[in-house]
Amino acid sequence: MNSNIFLPGFEDVTVTLMEEVEEKLCIHVERSVEPHTCPVCHTVTQKIHDYRIQKIKHLKMFERQTLLFYRKRRYVCPCGKRFAEENTFVERYQRLSVELNQAIKIRSIKGKTFKEISEVYGTSASTVVRRFDQLAENTVNEEAKELPKVIAIDEYKGDTKEGKYQLIIANGMTKEPIDILPNRYKNTIKHYLKKYGAQVEVVVMDMSPSFKAAVQQALGKPVIVADRFHFVRSMYWALDGVRRRIQSNWHDYDRKKCKKMRYVFYKRSNKLTEDDKWYLQRYLDLSPVLRKAYELKELFCRWFDKAKQNGEEHILQTKNALYRFYEEVDKEGIPEFTKAAQTLKNWQIEILNSFSNNFSNGFLEGINNLTKVIKRNAFGFRSFQRFRAKILLTHKYKRLGSHIG
Ligand SMILES: [Zn+2]
């Protein structure tokens, strides 16, 4: 019956019966008799010893939980050895089919929680966790043995047992995440880079003194590139600090409205609408200090745009323009900007490096966003190792369809 039915994954068996029992689809399968080689004496035999029915959980079919009833044949060799026939859909001592195990593995990466996945597949959460851990062990731990020439590092707030912040390390060229360190302490980073970083020539990072110290101590003299996003942001933060300080002395109405309209200070001036411009002018008219702070931010943005155009070829011009920016900051004596400019000075080489090559950390933002989603879905990831595996595997299997299983 149904012997010529085609089911993917069942190419090498005969389906002898399909029936529905208590809303479950039961598929009875067996293989045809074929010559088998004895595992002990290597004699080829076709002599059947007996049959056993093995019940195997399989992928859902037609929206029903599916069970395979595999009539497993055992052969007997003239030497006396009895052994089971070969098959491709269930491994020894398994109660789940190869395809189901595979689907659970993929889903354990893509799905939200282990529990939810276990419900979908009609199996226990601990089975899903075990599959996930197997996959993690096989694919994650073997990676990152040797870091590439260009790496980008950044931190994110993961709140695992091992630390509040974790450090993500990515390939600066391919933008693939490579590893996640349990915390951002200098010694953790240093130890890791010493171990795996012999090939590293360029490191992209935000302006964190402890990252810089760790990299320099572990790798000698790599080219450190300050991430553009971070040093540009430092100027916006300086302006924001001034705005908050100034508006705190204003009347209720203007203070609240200015807070609400604060985006007008940060928008690129060519993107401002007529309304935006009106508000910007109003607030700048209310405070000469705020106006100066705004002008400094604009000056920095113009310097930044020009620096990008200049590239490596005119890096000296970029450097000189940066000195002029410092002078302007000094002249105004606005504490928020004086402090921010000091940070730029401390990182001047690394900032200029970012214009003589095109590496940046920007893409890590995307990785970190994904990480936040994973964290939000909880996943029982108080365990750092599992959390790390989940993030790395999610990226690894990003392009794999989520329709599997
Ligand atoms: Zn034998």
Boltz pocket constraint, residues with backbone or C-beta under 6 A from the ligand:
constraints:
  - pocket:
      binder: B
      contacts: [[A, 38], [A, 39], [A, 40], [A, 41], [A, 42], [A, 43], [A, 77], [A, 78], [A, 79], [A, 80], [A, 81]]
      max_distance: 6.0
